[in-house]
Structures are given as C-alpha cells and as structure tokens.
Amino acid sequence: MRRRIVPYFLLGPGTIWLVLFFVLPLFYMAELSLWSGAVGSFEFSWHWANYSEALELYDSQFVRSFFYAGAATVLSLLLAYPLAYAIAFKAGRWRNVMLFAVIAPFFTTYLIRTIAWETILSDESPVTEVLKAIGLAPSGHVLATSGAVIAGLTYNYLPFMILPLYASLDRIDVRLIEAAKDLYSSATQSFLRVTLPLSAPGIVAGTLLTFIPAVGDYVNAQFLGGVGNRMIGNVIQSLYLSQSDYPSAAALSFVLMVLIMIVVVVYIRFAGSEALMGEEAR
Amino acid sequence: MAAAQDQDSNVVLHGVTKRFDEFVAVDDLSLELARGEFFTLLGPSGCGKTTTLRMIAGFERPSEGEIRIEGEDVATLPPHKRPTNTVFQSYALFPHLSVEANVAFGLKRKKVAKDEIAERVATELRRVGLAADANRRPSQLSGGMQQRVALARALVNLPKVLLLDEPLGALDLKLRKGLQVELKRIQREVGITFVYVTHDQEEALTMSDRIAVMNRGRVEQVDVPEEIYARPTTTFVAGFIGVSNLMPATVSGPGKVKLDSGLEVAASTGALAAGEGCAAVVRPEKLRIGLSGETEAAGDGLPRVEGVVESSVYLGTATQIVVNLGGDVRMTVLVPNADEAERQRLPGGGAKVVLSWEPDHMHVVTESVGGDSADPEPALSTNQEG
C-alpha cells in the first residue's frame, strides 16, 4: 500500500507548484484574452475580436520573431557544434575549464550582458569600426539593425545549444568512429554516417532550447534593435505594461504559444523521423 | 610486386616499435604471418598485443619499423585505406543502424553494387546464423548475437586480414566455448588470415595455428600451441601458459644444468653459456610424486628432488598437489583421479615427498627480461576446468 503512495509524494510538490504558478495563470490569461472594454471598465464578454485584431495588427512582428529566432538558432548550431565537438573529443584535460567557460556568462545577469552588447555595438566602438571596414555594416552602424538583434539572441542562447550538443557528443563511443574508419569511411564519411546521426538528439534538444525562448525574447530587440526590429515579445510587453491593454496582450501571448507549439511539433516529427538518421537506417 | 619471401606471407611486421611519450608499448617486434593462418597474440594486459593489432589496423602509427600486407607497405595508410577489418572488443556496432545496415556499412563505402551488397550481406548473416534478425537493432540482441554481427560486419568485406581484439572477452564461459569452435570453423571456411588478440591462454591454445606470446612489448616465443605448451623457451612463457613449475638452475656445462637443489641433469641448453642462470620446467601432469622412502627403493634412475607437501586439492578429474622444494620454490603436481584407491594413498599436507620425471619432460628456459611477473590467475584456469 505504502509503496504505491511514494510516486505521488515525489510528484506532489512539483505538481502543486506548476498548478499554482502555471496552469491557474494560464486559465486566468485565457479569460483575460476574451475581455473587452478599456482600463477601469474591463468585462468578460467572449470578445474573440482580440485575436483577429492581434493577428492583423502585429503579423509583421510575428514573422520577424520567428525569422530572428530561426536565424539565431541556425547560427548557434553552426557555432556550437564545432565547439561542443572539440570539447567532447579534443579538449583532453582542458574539458572542464572549457565547459566552465561556456556557462561562465551566466554569472552575470542576462540584462547586464545585453546592455554591454549595446555598448559593444554602438557606432563609435572598435567592433563596429572593424565590421564597417570589412563591409558587414553597409549602413554605417550596427546597433538598431536586425543583425544586431540576431547576434544578441545568438550570444544569449548559445550555451543552451552547446550543453545538450556536448552531452550527446560526449556519449558517443570513440570506438564507433574507429569502426566506421575500419569499414572504409574517410573522416568526412564517418562524421556524416556515425557522429552526426548519433548526435541528433543533442541537435534536437539544443535547437528547441534555443528557438523557443528566442521567439518570445524582447530584451535583445529592445536594447540592440531599432523601431523596425521589434519582436512580438516587445509588443506584448508594451501592451501589457505601458498601454494596459491586457486583453490584447493576453491574446497575443496565446497566439504566440500556439504558433510555437505548431512549429515544434512539425520540427520534432521531421527530426524524429529517419530523415535525420541518414539513408542507411532504411 | 612483393619480394619473393613475401609470397606466402600475408602480414609482415619488421622491427616495429611503438612509443607513447616515454612508454614503449611495442619494442622492436618482427612477425611473419602466413596466408590463411589463425595467428594469436597472447599476453597479459599491457603487453602490447592490442597496440600491435591497432598498428596493423592503422589506428596507431608505428614509431619505427614497417608493416606490410601482401607485400604492400601500409605503415602510413589510414585505416580506411587498408585491406583489414577489425572485430572490436566491445563490438562497436552502430546503435542507430539495423543489423543488416551494420553489416552492409563497409560495402556501401566501397561503392559495391546494391544487388551484390544485399546478396553478400544475406550470405554473411546466414553464415553467422542471424538471417532472421536482419532488421533488428543491435540493442535488441544478446551479447553473443552482437558478437556475431560484429564478425559478419567485418568478414563481409573479405579483408586480406581479419583483426580480432579479445572478441569473446565480454561473454560468459559457456557461450565463449561455443563461439571458439564456431570462430575456428568460420576461419577455415573463409580462409582469411585471422590475427587474434587474447589474454586467455586456453583460448589461444584451442584456436590458434600459431601463437606469439608477448610480454612487456616484446615477443617471447612464436610457435604452434603444442610447442608453446610443451617446450616454452622463457620463464615468462612457461609461467603464463599453464602452471608455473619453475626450478631455478644454472648452466653447469654444455648440455648440463645444475638445479639449485644440487641435482645436476642433462638438458638441452641451447645458446646458454656455462654459468648463466636459467630455470627448469616440468609440467604438472608430467611429475610423479611418491613418499620419500618408497621411491628411493624403486631405483628407477629418474632425476628427482625432495620437498614437503603444502596442499592437496581435489579438482574432480585430478588432484592438485603443491610441493615446496624449499627456498620459496613450489612445484605443482597434477595426478589424474583414475583410481579411487590410488587417490586415497596420495600424500597429504606436511608429508615428505620425492618428485621425479622423465628426462625428456624437463625443459630449460631462459630468464625473461624484467622477470616473469605474469598474472598467475589465467595460468590456473586450465586445470580447474578439467
């Protein structure tokens, strides 16, 4: 009898926490998104127009958010994979030092680091001068461009890409790579046929951990972007905190949530299929 | 084309040395393997046998020396360009691929035609008895089945040399025995040269055409199993194969050695010079044991030494008696339990006994460089399983 109770005891605290601080607010927000009226005279009225208005007014911010987050995710993957590979296979006794370096930025708050980037990318900074010199800043400045926002997102979410990638690469038995080479695979072939497919779980986890928070991010766009770089997070923040348009903000949040879920489900179906495992899985 | 002497040699290692920083893993190793031979590298862990195998496969580059396969110098070729395939110790099967895809892996990289791949993979899976499991994943198979997949994955490529790194090490004893027989059968069937690495002397004796016993990066002796067992040439080989039955001795003249017990016997001393230290080996089953008084009366003229029985252990088919000759020299005697009445008469602990042997059964071995500190455990297994 007692043994059957134990799992519930283990699940209990977390469940209560999530119900109080996630499920209940979610219902409250769902209700809020159907209110109508103005500040002081809000009332629940099944006002579905909040949703259609939200989509009509802010469709460009939605598209931009998904584009920025997607670009930052791809960029993170390209930066993180070689790094995680090097830490897992080549770092030797430097491994722990390098892993520490990956998480070291977390010791400073997200906000401070993003504000620091504002300075780094400001018009007079040496970094901007260099970017101008090599032709990467045709407009003459870097701050307040989509490039700056994507760079900021990439920087801020890079560790969430590196760590799962490292975990999956580190688990790969080097003898499997030796076996591939023994079976006539060049270094490139053994990477494509063995290492890459075996690190697929890390790629899926890393891209999700990067993409999902990046879509809803507003800090990077606020500090590094200009008026033309506002993401959906900035709209929600401004509607909720500045304009007190709670119903619209809630409706936008729900639309964002559903869109992210659709993208994630489609992505997982694709990534989980044999497509990522290479033709040999067939 | 290969030089004339390579015609029958499939693999030639000449003066191969491998250093890892200061540590010499393989020291000036030279071997010649005949085509179609089942050749075993036998030795304790750290003796350099696996490093030697990895150098033939191409995973390690020799610091010095040359490696030729079918006359071609392969020392600088990467593994994927060598006509070798390896069966890894832990199988190293690709977990994301089916059994069939694992076996087809090498042929696909070699761009063999699709129909031919399918046919050869099917044939190979049938050979190892896994035709029905082609679509399963390695994780769904037992250890013995995984081992067969690893073997099929290597053999399907028809390598010039198949390298096996303790392939049965992870399996339990019963399964290992069965697979030993099967491996030997497959080797005869395909006629490919096998280089087999093991620390299990019994496995080596059972399966090999020839054995190279390795110790501290060097080859101590290369010969057929019967000779390795019956006529070891060094204290290390004598100790590693079978029970270490060594009596310290000195060469007293050409064809004569003097045991430390004082007995002088005729023996083949080979290249040893007078005054050199050596050891005399007599295998446990070749020793006769008798109580001090009785055998002297027999007057059979055989060489004999005296000692005290330390222990007597019943092993089922035989009785193992350990006799202390004094001065930390212990000899093991194995007496078959053919007759119960005779067994009852065997001397017990503390009894003063005389050991004797036919002169032919004693062999003089040289002291191994760096001593003969072989792990005694594998040496005992033969007798205990008997």
Interface residues (C-beta under 8 A of the other chain):
Chain A: D173 R175 L176 E178 A179 A180 K181 D182 L183 Y184 S185 S186 Q189 S190 R193 V194 P197 L198 M277 G278 E280 A281 R282
Chain B: A57 G58 F59 P78 P79 H80 K81 T84 N85 T86 F88 S90 A92 L93 F94 P95 H96 L97 S98 A101 A104 F105 G106 K108 R109 K110 R153 A154 N157
